Amino acid sequence: MEDNQQSKQATDRSDLISDDGKNCKSIVCQRCGSKVLCAGMASLAEKELFLPSMRKKSNLSSGDTSVDGDTLTAHWFVDDMFTFENVGFTKDVGRIKYLICADCEIGPIGWHCLDDKKCFYIALDRVDHV
């Protein structure tokens, strides 16, 4: 059954990726529908990242050490923060800034490590595609 779920996820992603490996649909916030990325601006990346559970920005950057969340592996990758249409960043949490919706401030929808200025990840499971 696990193999069946994995093949279903791969099939589900095929309608999101163009022939050149970019997102073929716009990426929008699940909560408010605000556009995060335009079509054709991000590449699919398989990288294991931990993202805290979705909540408002004010609760996200608090120093709580017992954070619940998800380890996600499928992400949209961009190498320039100015590629985004509408995204916000939390205060530094260690060496990480979490990406949030700039309109409704829900997040994290993605991840950015301060050690690498050219790596921005948006989790496929935390956004909608239209």
The first five atom37 places (N, CA, C, CB, O) and aatype in JSON, in Angstrom:
{
  "aatype": [12, 6, 3, 2, 5, 5, 15, 11, 5, 0, 16, 3, 1, 15, 3, 10, 9, 15, 3, 3, 7, 11, 2, 4, 11, 15, 9, 19, 4, 5, 1, 4, 7, 15, 11, 19, 10, 4, 0, 7, 12, 0, 15, 10, 0, 6, 11, 6, 10, 13, 10, 14, 15, 12, 1, 11, 11, 15, 2, 10, 15, 15, 7, 3, 16, 15, 19, 3, 7, 3, 16, 10, 16, 0, 8, 17, 13, 19, 3, 3, 12, 13, 16, 13, 6, 2, 19, 7, 13, 16, 11, 3, 19, 7, 1, 9, 11, 18, 10, 9, 4, 0, 3, 4, 6, 9, 7, 14, 9, 7, 17, 8, 4, 10, 3, 3, 11, 11, 4, 13, 18, 9, 0, 10, 3, 1, 19, 3, 8, 19],
  "atom_mask": [
    [1, 1, 1, 1, 1],
    [1, 1, 1, 1, 1],
    [1, 1, 1, 1, 1],
    [1, 1, 1, 1, 1],
    [1, 1, 1, 1, 1],
    [1, 1, 1, 1, 1],
    [1, 1, 1, 1, 1],
    [1, 1, 1, 1, 1],
    [1, 1, 1, 1, 1],
    [1, 1, 1, 1, 1],
    [1, 1, 1, 1, 1],
    [1, 1, 1, 1, 1],
    [1, 1, 1, 1, 1],
    [1, 1, 1, 1, 1],
    [1, 1, 1, 1, 1],
    [1, 1, 1, 1, 1],
    [1, 1, 1, 1, 1],
    [1, 1, 1, 1, 1],
    [1, 1, 1, 1, 1],
    [1, 1, 1, 1, 1],
    [1, 1, 1, 0, 1],
    [1, 1, 1, 1, 1],
    [1, 1, 1, 1, 1],
    [1, 1, 1, 1, 1],
    [1, 1, 1, 1, 1],
    [1, 1, 1, 1, 1],
    [1, 1, 1, 1, 1],
    [1, 1, 1, 1, 1],
    [1, 1, 1, 1, 1],
    [1, 1, 1, 1, 1],
    [1, 1, 1, 1, 1],
    [1, 1, 1, 1, 1],
    [1, 1, 1, 0, 1],
    [1, 1, 1, 1, 1],
    [1, 1, 1, 1, 1],
    [1, 1, 1, 1, 1],
    [1, 1, 1, 1, 1],
    [1, 1, 1, 1, 1],
    [1, 1, 1, 1, 1],
    [1, 1, 1, 0, 1],
    [1, 1, 1, 1, 1],
    [1, 1, 1, 1, 1],
    [1, 1, 1, 1, 1],
    [1, 1, 1, 1, 1],
    [1, 1, 1, 1, 1],
    [1, 1, 1, 1, 1],
    [1, 1, 1, 1, 1],
    [1, 1, 1, 1, 1],
    [1, 1, 1, 1, 1],
    [1, 1, 1, 1, 1],
    [1, 1, 1, 1, 1],
    [1, 1, 1, 1, 1],
    [1, 1, 1, 1, 1],
    [1, 1, 1, 1, 1],
    [1, 1, 1, 1, 1],
    [1, 1, 1, 1, 1],
    [1, 1, 1, 1, 1],
    [1, 1, 1, 1, 1],
    [1, 1, 1, 1, 1],
    [1, 1, 1, 1, 1],
    [1, 1, 1, 1, 1],
    [1, 1, 1, 1, 1],
    [1, 1, 1, 0, 1],
    [1, 1, 1, 1, 1],
    [1, 1, 1, 1, 1],
    [1, 1, 1, 1, 1],
    [1, 1, 1, 1, 1],
    [1, 1, 1, 1, 1],
    [1, 1, 1, 0, 1],
    [1, 1, 1, 1, 1],
    [1, 1, 1, 1, 1],
    [1, 1, 1, 1, 1],
    [1, 1, 1, 1, 1],
    [1, 1, 1, 1, 1],
    [1, 1, 1, 1, 1],
    [1, 1, 1, 1, 1],
    [1, 1, 1, 1, 1],
    [1, 1, 1, 1, 1],
    [1, 1, 1, 1, 1],
    [1, 1, 1, 1, 1],
    [1, 1, 1, 1, 1],
    [1, 1, 1, 1, 1],
    [1, 1, 1, 1, 1],
    [1, 1, 1, 1, 1],
    [1, 1, 1, 1, 1],
    [1, 1, 1, 1, 1],
    [1, 1, 1, 1, 1],
    [1, 1, 1, 0, 1],
    [1, 1, 1, 1, 1],
    [1, 1, 1, 1, 1],
    [1, 1, 1, 1, 1],
    [1, 1, 1, 1, 1],
    [1, 1, 1, 1, 1],
    [1, 1, 1, 0, 1],
    [1, 1, 1, 1, 1],
    [1, 1, 1, 1, 1],
    [1, 1, 1, 1, 1],
    [1, 1, 1, 1, 1],
    [1, 1, 1, 1, 1],
    [1, 1, 1, 1, 1],
    [1, 1, 1, 1, 1],
    [1, 1, 1, 1, 1],
    [1, 1, 1, 1, 1],
    [1, 1, 1, 1, 1],
    [1, 1, 1, 1, 1],
    [1, 1, 1, 1, 1],
    [1, 1, 1, 0, 1],
    [1, 1, 1, 1, 1],
    [1, 1, 1, 1, 1],
    [1, 1, 1, 0, 1],
    [1, 1, 1, 1, 1],
    [1, 1, 1, 1, 1],
    [1, 1, 1, 1, 1],
    [1, 1, 1, 1, 1],
    [1, 1, 1, 1, 1],
    [1, 1, 1, 1, 1],
    [1, 1, 1, 1, 1],
    [1, 1, 1, 1, 1],
    [1, 1, 1, 1, 1],
    [1, 1, 1, 1, 1],
    [1, 1, 1, 1, 1],
    [1, 1, 1, 1, 1],
    [1, 1, 1, 1, 1],
    [1, 1, 1, 1, 1],
    [1, 1, 1, 1, 1],
    [1, 1, 1, 1, 1],
    [1, 1, 1, 1, 1],
    [1, 1, 1, 1, 1],
    [1, 1, 1, 1, 1],
    [1, 1, 1, 1, 1]
  ],
  "atom_positions": [
    [[0.82, -1.19, 0.0], [0.0, 0.0, 0.0], [0.86, 1.26, 0.0], [-0.93, 0.0, 1.2], [0.49, 2.26, -0.61]],
    [[2.01, 1.22, 0.68], [2.88, 2.37, 0.73], [3.39, 2.74, -0.67], [4.06, 2.11, 1.66], [3.45, 3.92, -1.01]],
    [[3.76, 1.73, -1.49], [4.19, 2.0, -2.85], [3.08, 2.65, -3.66], [4.66, 0.71, -3.53], [3.33, 3.52, -4.49]],
    [[1.83, 2.22, -3.42], [0.69, 2.77, -4.12], [0.53, 4.26, -3.78], [-0.6, 1.99, -3.77], [0.23, 5.07, -4.66]],
    [[0.73, 4.63, -2.51], [0.64, 6.03, -2.1], [1.73, 6.86, -2.74], [0.72, 6.15, -0.57], [1.49, 7.99, -3.18]],
    [[2.96, 6.31, -2.81], [4.07, 7.03, -3.4], [3.83, 7.27, -4.89], [5.38, 6.28, -3.19], [4.1, 8.36, -5.4]],
    [[3.33, 6.25, -5.61], [3.08, 6.42, -7.03], [1.93, 7.41, -7.25], [2.76, 5.07, -7.69], [1.93, 8.14, -8.24]],
    [[0.95, 7.43, -6.33], [-0.16, 8.39, -6.43], [0.36, 9.81, -6.26], [-1.25, 8.07, -5.37], [-0.06, 10.72, -6.97]],
    [[1.29, 10.01, -5.3], [1.86, 11.34, -5.09], [2.64, 11.79, -6.32], [2.77, 11.35, -3.86], [2.56, 12.95, -6.71]],
    [[3.41, 10.87, -6.93], [4.18, 11.21, -8.12], [3.24, 11.58, -9.26], [5.09, 10.03, -8.52], [3.52, 12.51, -10.01]],
    [[2.13, 10.86, -9.4], [1.15, 11.16, -10.43], [0.51, 12.51, -10.16], [0.09, 10.07, -10.51], [0.31, 13.3, -11.09]],
    [[0.19, 12.78, -8.91], [-0.42, 14.05, -8.56], [0.5, 15.22, -8.9], [-0.77, 14.06, -7.08], [0.03, 16.29, -9.27]],
    [[1.81, 15.02, -8.76], [2.77, 16.09, -9.03], [2.98, 16.31, -10.52], [4.09, 15.77, -8.38], [3.36, 17.41, -10.93]],
    [[2.75, 15.31, -11.33], [3.04, 15.43, -12.76], [2.26, 16.57, -13.42], [2.74, 14.12, -13.47], [2.74, 17.17, -14.38]],
    [[1.07, 16.86, -12.92], [0.29, 17.96, -13.51], [0.74, 19.32, -12.97], [-1.19, 17.75, -13.23], [0.19, 20.35, -13.37]],
    [[1.73, 19.33, -12.07], [2.24, 20.59, -11.53], [3.55, 21.01, -12.17], [2.43, 20.46, -10.03], [3.98, 22.16, -12.02]],
    [[4.2, 20.08, -12.9], [5.55, 20.32, -13.42], [5.52, 20.37, -14.94], [6.52, 19.22, -12.94], [4.96, 19.48, -15.59]],
    [[6.13, 21.39, -15.51], [6.22, 21.52, -16.96], [7.36, 20.66, -17.49], [6.42, 23.0, -17.38], [8.11, 20.05, -16.72]],
    [[7.5, 20.6, -18.8], [8.55, 19.79, -19.43], [9.95, 20.26, -19.04], [8.4, 19.82, -20.94], [10.88, 19.45, -19.02]],
    [[10.11, 21.53, -18.75], [11.42, 22.05, -18.36], [11.68, 21.96, -16.85], [11.56, 23.49, -18.81], [12.66, 22.5, -16.36]],
    [[10.78, 21.27, -16.12], [10.97, 21.04, -14.69], [10.51, 22.17, -13.78], [0.0, 0.0, 0.0], [10.76, 22.14, -12.58]],
    [[9.83, 23.15, -14.34], [9.33, 24.28, -13.55], [7.87, 24.07, -13.16], [9.49, 25.61, -14.34], [7.19, 23.19, -13.7]],
    [[7.39, 24.89, -12.23], [5.97, 24.84, -11.85], [5.13, 25.37, -13.01], [5.7, 25.66, -10.55], [5.39, 26.46, -13.51]],
    [[4.13, 24.6, -13.43], [3.31, 25.05, -14.56], [2.03, 25.75, -14.09], [2.95, 23.87, -15.47], [1.24, 26.22, -14.91]],
    [[1.82, 25.82, -12.78], [0.67, 26.53, -12.22], [1.18, 27.56, -11.22], [-0.33, 25.54, -11.53], [2.27, 27.43, -10.67]],
    [[0.38, 28.59, -11.0], [0.73, 29.57, -9.96], [0.62, 28.92, -8.59], [-0.19, 30.81, -10.05], [-0.2, 28.02, -8.37]],
    [[1.43, 29.37, -7.68], [1.46, 28.85, -6.31], [0.83, 29.91, -5.42], [2.93, 28.5, -5.84], [1.26, 31.07, -5.41]],
    [[-0.2, 29.51, -4.68], [-0.96, 30.45, -3.86], [-1.11, 29.95, -2.43], [-2.35, 30.7, -4.47], [-0.96, 28.76, -2.16]],
    [[-1.39, 30.87, -1.53], [-1.62, 30.56, -0.12], [-2.89, 29.7, 0.02], [-1.75, 31.86, 0.72], [-3.91, 30.0, -0.6]],
    [[-2.82, 28.66, 0.82], [-3.98, 27.79, 1.07], [-5.08, 28.53, 1.81], [-3.56, 26.56, 1.85], [-6.26, 28.22, 1.64]],
    [[-4.72, 29.49, 2.64], [-5.7, 30.16, 3.49], [-6.4, 31.32, 2.78], [-5.02, 30.67, 4.74], [-7.63, 31.39, 2.8]],
    [[-5.63, 32.22, 2.16], [-6.25, 33.43, 1.61], [-6.2, 33.52, 0.08], [-5.58, 34.63, 2.19], [-6.82, 34.4, -0.5]],
    [[-5.45, 32.61, -0.56], [-5.38, 32.61, -2.02], [-4.42, 33.61, -2.61], [0.0, 0.0, 0.0], [-4.39, 33.79, -3.83]],
    [[-3.64, 34.28, -1.79], [-2.66, 35.25, -2.27], [-1.58, 34.54, -3.09], [-2.03, 36.03, -1.09], [-1.12, 33.46, -2.71]],
    [[-1.18, 35.14, -4.21], [-0.18, 34.51, -5.09], [1.2, 34.62, -4.47], [-0.19, 35.16, -6.48], [1.66, 35.71, -4.14]],
    [[1.86, 33.46, -4.32], [3.21, 33.39, -3.77], [4.23, 33.39, -4.91], [3.37, 32.14, -2.89], [5.23, 34.11, -4.85]],
    [[3.98, 32.58, -5.94], [4.87, 32.48, -7.09], [4.06, 32.35, -8.37], [5.83, 31.27, -6.95], [3.01, 31.7, -8.38]],
    [[4.52, 32.98, -9.43], [3.89, 32.82, -10.74], [4.33, 31.49, -11.36], [4.25, 34.0, -11.68], [5.33, 30.9, -10.95]],
    [[3.58, 31.03, -12.33], [3.93, 29.81, -13.05], [5.29, 30.0, -13.74], [2.83, 29.44, -14.08], [5.61, 31.08, -14.23]],
    [[6.07, 28.9, -13.77], [7.35, 28.9, -14.46], [8.5, 29.51, -13.7], [0.0, 0.0, 0.0], [9.56, 29.74, -14.29]],
    [[8.35, 29.78, -12.42], [9.38, 30.48, -11.66], [10.16, 29.6, -10.68], [8.75, 31.59, -10.91], [11.2, 30.03, -10.17]],
    [[9.69, 28.38, -10.41], [10.34, 27.53, -9.41], [10.58, 26.13, -9.96], [9.48, 27.46, -8.13], [9.87, 25.68, -10.86]],
    [[11.59, 25.46, -9.43], [11.9, 24.08, -9.8], [11.53, 23.16, -8.64], [13.41, 23.93, -10.17], [11.58, 23.56, -7.48]],
    [[11.16, 21.93, -8.98], [10.85, 20.94, -7.94], [12.15, 20.45, -7.32], [10.03, 19.76, -8.51], [13.09, 20.11, -8.04]],
    [[12.21, 20.41, -6.0], [13.39, 19.94, -5.28], [12.96, 18.93, -4.23], [14.16, 21.11, -4.63], [11.98, 19.14, -3.52]],
    [[13.7, 17.84, -4.13], [13.48, 16.84, -3.09], [14.53, 17.07, -2.01], [13.56, 15.37, -3.66], [15.7, 16.74, -2.19]],
    [[14.1, 17.65, -0.9], [15.0, 17.93, 0.22], [14.21, 17.77, 1.49], [15.63, 19.37, 0.12], [13.1, 18.3, 1.61]],
    [[14.75, 17.04, 2.44], [14.05, 16.8, 3.7], [14.24, 17.99, 4.63], [14.55, 15.49, 4.36], [15.35, 18.28, 5.07]],
    [[13.12, 18.67, 4.93], [13.14, 19.84, 5.81], [12.03, 19.73, 6.83], [13.01, 21.15, 5.0], [10.93, 19.27, 6.52]],
    [[12.32, 20.15, 8.06], [11.29, 20.19, 9.1], [10.66, 21.57, 9.11], [11.9, 19.84, 10.5], [11.35, 22.59, 9.19]],
    [[9.32, 21.6, 9.04], [8.58, 22.85, 9.16], [7.62, 22.74, 10.32], [7.82, 23.18, 7.84], [6.87, 21.77, 10.41]],
    [[7.62, 23.73, 11.22], [6.65, 23.72, 12.32], [5.22, 23.74, 11.77], [6.87, 24.93, 13.24], [5.0, 24.08, 10.62]],
    [[4.27, 23.36, 12.6], [2.86, 23.37, 12.21], [2.44, 24.78, 11.8], [1.97, 22.86, 13.35], [2.99, 25.77, 12.28]],
    [[1.46, 24.84, 10.89], [0.99, 26.13, 10.37], [0.29, 26.93, 11.46], [0.03, 25.92, 9.17], [-0.54, 26.41, 12.2]],
    [[0.66, 28.22, 11.56], [0.01, 29.15, 12.48], [0.41, 30.57, 12.14], [0.37, 28.82, 13.95], [1.23, 30.79, 11.24]],
    [[-0.15, 31.52, 12.85], [0.16, 32.93, 12.59], [1.61, 33.25, 12.95], [-0.79, 33.83, 13.39], [2.21, 32.59, 13.8]],
    [[2.17, 34.25, 12.29], [3.56, 34.65, 12.45], [3.94, 34.91, 13.91], [3.84, 35.88, 11.63], [5.02, 34.51, 14.34]],
    [[3.08, 35.57, 14.67], [3.42, 35.93, 16.05], [3.67, 34.69, 16.9], [2.3, 36.77, 16.67], [4.48, 34.74, 17.83]],
    [[3.0, 33.6, 16.6], [3.21, 32.37, 17.36], [4.38, 31.56, 16.81], [1.95, 31.53, 17.34], [4.93, 30.72, 17.52]],
    [[4.76, 31.81, 15.58], [5.77, 31.01, 14.92], [7.17, 31.31, 15.4], [5.69, 31.22, 13.45], [7.98, 30.39, 15.54]],
    [[7.49, 32.57, 15.65], [8.86, 32.93, 15.97], [9.16, 32.95, 17.47], [9.17, 34.28, 15.39], [10.24, 33.37, 17.88]],
    [[8.22, 32.51, 18.28], [8.49, 32.47, 19.72], [9.55, 31.41, 20.03], [7.19, 32.18, 20.52], [9.73, 30.48, 19.24]],
    [[10.23, 31.54, 21.11], [11.34, 30.67, 21.45], [10.95, 29.31, 21.99], [0.0, 0.0, 0.0], [11.78, 28.67, 22.64]],
    [[9.75, 28.85, 21.77], [9.3, 27.55, 22.26], [10.17, 26.45, 21.67], [7.82, 27.32, 21.91], [10.28, 26.32, 20.45]],
    [[10.79, 25.63, 22.54], [11.7, 24.59, 22.07], [10.98, 23.3, 21.71], [12.75, 24.31, 23.11], [11.55, 22.48, 21.0]],
    [[9.76, 23.1, 22.17], [9.02, 21.88, 21.84], [8.03, 22.18, 20.72], [8.27, 21.32, 23.1], [6.84, 22.4, 20.95]],
    [[8.55, 22.18, 19.5], [7.76, 22.56, 18.33], [7.24, 21.3, 17.64], [8.6, 23.42, 17.35], [8.0, 20.37, 17.36]],
    [[5.93, 21.29, 17.37], [5.4, 20.18, 16.59], [5.29, 20.63, 15.14], [4.02, 19.7, 17.13], [5.07, 21.81, 14.86]],
    [[5.46, 19.68, 14.24], [5.43, 20.03, 12.83], [5.58, 18.8, 11.96], [0.0, 0.0, 0.0], [5.27, 17.69, 12.39]],
    [[6.04, 19.01, 10.75], [6.14, 17.94, 9.77], [7.51, 17.98, 9.09], [5.03, 18.06, 8.73], [8.07, 19.05, 8.87]],
    [[8.03, 16.8, 8.78], [9.21, 16.69, 7.94], [8.7, 16.47, 6.52], [10.17, 15.53, 8.41], [8.09, 15.45, 6.23]],
    [[8.95, 17.43, 5.66], [8.45, 17.41, 4.29], [9.61, 17.28, 3.31], [7.62, 18.68, 3.99], [10.71, 17.78, 3.58]],
    [[9.38, 16.61, 2.19], [10.46, 16.38, 1.24], [10.25, 17.04, -0.13], [10.65, 14.92, 1.05], [11.23, 17.25, -0.85]],
    [[9.03, 17.35, -0.51], [8.78, 17.94, -1.83], [8.6, 19.45, -1.69], [7.52, 17.31, -2.48], [7.73, 19.92, -0.97]],
    [[9.45, 20.19, -2.4], [9.46, 21.65, -2.28], [9.64, 22.29, -3.64], [10.56, 22.11, -1.33], [10.23, 21.71, -4.55]],
    [[9.12, 23.51, -3.77], [9.45, 24.36, -4.9], [10.68, 25.15, -4.48], [8.25, 25.31, -5.31], [10.73, 25.7, -3.38]],
    [[11.68, 25.21, -5.37], [12.95, 25.87, -5.08], [13.11, 27.1, -5.96], [14.13, 24.9, -5.27], [12.9, 27.04, -7.17]],
    [[13.49, 28.22, -5.35], [13.9, 29.41, -6.09], [15.23, 29.9, -5.51], [12.81, 30.53, -6.03], [15.51, 29.68, -4.33]],
    [[16.03, 30.56, -6.34], [17.36, 30.98, -5.87], [17.47, 32.51, -5.66], [18.41, 30.53, -6.86], [18.55, 33.03, -5.42]],
    [[16.34, 33.2, -5.76], [16.36, 34.65, -5.57], [15.07, 35.06, -4.85], [16.5, 35.4, -6.94], [13.97, 34.76, -5.31]],
    [[15.2, 35.74, -3.74], [14.01, 36.12, -2.97], [13.11, 37.08, -3.73], [14.43, 36.75, -1.66], [11.93, 37.19, -3.4]],
    [[13.62, 37.77, -4.73], [12.82, 38.71, -5.51], [11.96, 38.0, -6.57], [13.72, 39.73, -6.18], [11.19, 38.65, -7.28]],
    [[12.11, 36.67, -6.69], [11.27, 35.87, -7.58], [9.85, 35.78, -7.03], [11.86, 34.47, -7.76], [8.9, 35.66, -7.81]],
    [[9.71, 35.84, -5.72], [8.4, 35.71, -5.09], [7.5, 36.89, -5.41], [8.55, 35.57, -3.58], [7.96, 38.03, -5.51]],
    [[6.23, 36.61, -5.56], [5.23, 37.65, -5.75], [4.83, 38.24, -4.4], [4.0, 37.1, -6.47], [4.66, 39.45, -4.27]],
    [[4.69, 37.37, -3.4], [4.11, 37.79, -2.14], [4.51, 36.8, -1.06], [2.58, 37.91, -2.24], [3.84, 35.78, -0.87]],
    [[5.58, 37.08, -0.36], [6.02, 36.19, 0.72], [6.64, 37.04, 1.82], [7.03, 35.12, 0.19], [7.25, 38.08, 1.56]],
    [[6.48, 36.58, 3.04], [7.09, 37.25, 4.18], [8.07, 36.3, 4.87], [0.0, 0.0, 0.0], [8.09, 35.11, 4.58]],
    [[8.85, 36.84, 5.76], [9.85, 36.06, 6.48], [9.68, 36.28, 7.97], [11.28, 36.45, 6.03], [9.37, 37.38, 8.42]],
    [[9.88, 35.22, 8.74], [9.86, 35.35, 10.2], [11.18, 35.95, 10.67], [9.6, 33.97, 10.88], [12.13, 36.08, 9.89]],
    [[11.24, 36.3, 11.94], [12.52, 36.64, 12.55], [13.38, 35.39, 12.51], [12.34, 37.18, 14.02], [12.88, 34.28, 12.31]],
    [[14.68, 35.57, 12.7], [15.6, 34.42, 12.69], [15.22, 33.44, 13.78], [17.05, 34.88, 12.87], [14.97, 33.82, 14.92]],
    [[15.18, 32.17, 13.42], [15.0, 31.08, 14.37], [16.26, 30.23, 14.23], [13.66, 30.24, 14.1], [16.33, 29.33, 13.39]],
    [[17.26, 30.52, 15.08], [18.57, 29.93, 14.87], [19.17, 30.52, 13.6], [0.0, 0.0, 0.0], [19.3, 31.73, 13.48]],
    [[19.53, 29.65, 12.65], [20.08, 30.09, 11.37], [19.04, 30.0, 10.25], [21.31, 29.25, 11.0], [19.4, 29.97, 9.07]],
    [[17.75, 29.96, 10.62], [16.67, 29.76, 9.65], [15.67, 30.91, 9.73], [15.96, 28.42, 9.9], [15.39, 31.45, 10.8]],
    [[15.14, 31.27, 8.58], [13.97, 32.15, 8.5], [12.89, 31.31, 7.82], [14.26, 33.51, 7.69], [13.14, 30.67, 6.8]],
    [[11.69, 31.3, 8.4], [10.59, 30.6, 7.78], [9.86, 31.55, 6.84], [9.62, 30.03, 8.85], [9.75, 32.74, 7.12]],
    [[9.37, 31.01, 5.73], [8.62, 31.79, 4.77], [7.14, 31.68, 5.11], [8.89, 31.32, 3.31], [6.64, 30.61, 5.44]],
    [[6.44, 32.81, 5.03], [5.02, 32.87, 5.36], [4.28, 33.64, 4.27], [4.8, 33.53, 6.76], [4.91, 34.31, 3.45]],
    [[2.98, 33.54, 4.27], [2.17, 34.36, 3.37], [2.26, 35.8, 3.86], [0.68, 33.86, 3.32], [2.03, 36.08, 5.04]],
    [[2.58, 36.72, 2.96], [2.72, 38.12, 3.36], [1.37, 38.78, 3.64], [3.45, 38.9, 2.27], [1.31, 39.77, 4.37]],
    [[0.29, 38.25, 3.09], [-1.03, 38.85, 3.31], [-1.66, 38.41, 4.62], [-1.94, 38.5, 2.17], [-2.04, 39.25, 5.44]],
    [[-1.79, 37.1, 4.83], [-2.5, 36.63, 6.03], [-1.53, 36.16, 7.13], [-3.45, 35.49, 5.67], [-1.97, 35.82, 8.23]],
    [[-0.24, 36.13, 6.84], [0.82, 35.77, 7.79], [0.72, 34.34, 8.31], [0.8, 36.71, 8.94], [1.26, 34.05, 9.39]],
    [[0.05, 33.45, 7.59], [0.03, 32.05, 8.01], [1.31, 31.38, 7.52], [-1.24, 31.31, 7.46], [1.83, 31.72, 6.46]],
    [[1.79, 30.45, 8.28], [3.01, 29.75, 7.88], [3.49, 28.83, 8.98], [0.0, 0.0, 0.0], [2.84, 28.7, 10.02]],
    [[4.61, 28.21, 8.76], [5.46, 28.46, 7.61], [5.01, 27.68, 6.37], [6.89, 28.1, 7.95], [4.55, 26.54, 6.46]],
    [[5.16, 28.33, 5.23], [4.94, 27.64, 3.97], [6.27, 27.24, 3.36], [4.14, 28.53, 3.01], [6.31, 26.48, 2.39]],
    [[7.36, 27.76, 3.92], [8.67, 27.43, 3.37], [9.78, 27.74, 4.34], [0.0, 0.0, 0.0], [9.56, 28.03, 5.51]],
    [[11.0, 27.67, 3.81], [12.2, 27.63, 4.63], [13.35, 28.3, 3.9], [12.57, 26.18, 4.99], [13.51, 28.16, 2.69]],
    [[14.16, 29.04, 4.65], [15.37, 29.65, 4.1], [16.45, 29.62, 5.16], [15.11, 31.12, 3.61], [16.25, 30.09, 6.28]],
    [[17.62, 29.05, 4.8], [18.76, 29.02, 5.72], [19.61, 30.26, 5.47], [19.6, 27.72, 5.54], [19.95, 30.56, 4.33]],
    [[19.96, 30.96, 6.53], [20.74, 32.19, 6.41], [22.16, 31.94, 5.93], [20.78, 32.9, 7.75], [22.83, 32.86, 5.47]],
    [[22.63, 30.69, 6.02], [23.98, 30.35, 5.56], [24.07, 30.32, 4.04], [24.41, 29.01, 6.14], [25.15, 30.46, 3.48]],
    [[22.93, 30.13, 3.37], [22.91, 30.05, 1.91], [21.92, 31.07, 1.37], [22.53, 28.6, 1.43], [20.71, 30.84, 1.41]],
    [[22.4, 32.18, 0.89], [21.55, 33.3, 0.46], [20.75, 33.0, -0.81], [22.4, 34.53, 0.24], [19.88, 33.78, -1.17]],
    [[21.02, 31.88, -1.48], [20.36, 31.6, -2.76], [19.49, 30.35, -2.72], [21.4, 31.44, -3.85], [19.28, 29.73, -3.76]],
    [[18.98, 29.98, -1.57], [18.12, 28.79, -1.46], [16.86, 29.12, -0.67], [18.88, 27.62, -0.8], [16.9, 29.38, 0.53]],
    [[15.75, 29.09, -1.38], [14.44, 29.34, -0.79], [13.53, 28.19, -1.18], [13.85, 30.73, -1.25], [13.42, 27.86, -2.36]],
    [[12.89, 27.58, -0.21], [12.04, 26.41, -0.45], [10.61, 26.68, -0.01], [12.6, 25.18, 0.28], [10.37, 27.21, 1.07]],
    [[9.65, 26.3, -0.86], [8.22, 26.37, -0.54], [7.69, 24.94, -0.56], [7.44, 27.3, -1.55], [7.81, 24.26, -1.58]],
    [[7.12, 24.48, 0.54], [6.61, 23.09, 0.62], [5.36, 22.93, -0.23], [6.32, 22.71, 2.09], [4.42, 23.71, -0.11]],
    [[5.34, 21.91, -1.08], [4.18, 21.64, -1.93], [2.92, 21.43, -1.11], [4.43, 20.44, -2.8], [1.84, 21.85, -1.51]],
    [[3.07, 20.76, 0.05], [1.91, 20.44, 0.89], [1.36, 21.65, 1.64], [2.29, 19.37, 1.88], [0.27, 21.56, 2.21]],
    [[2.07, 22.76, 1.65], [1.63, 23.93, 2.41], [1.03, 25.03, 1.53], [2.8, 24.49, 3.18], [0.66, 26.09, 2.03]],
    [[0.94, 24.78, 0.21], [0.38, 25.77, -0.71], [-0.59, 25.09, -1.67], [1.51, 26.48, -1.5], [-0.63, 23.86, -1.76]],
    [[-1.38, 25.89, -2.37], [-2.26, 25.39, -3.43], [-1.7, 25.8, -4.78], [-3.72, 25.93, -3.26], [-0.89, 26.73, -4.89]],
    [[-2.16, 25.09, -5.81], [-1.69, 25.34, -7.18], [-2.91, 25.63, -8.05], [-0.88, 24.12, -7.73], [-3.83, 24.82, -8.13]],
    [[-2.9, 26.8, -8.71], [-4.04, 27.18, -9.55], [-3.59, 27.64, -10.92], [-4.84, 28.29, -8.87], [-4.43, 28.0, -11.75]]
  ]
}
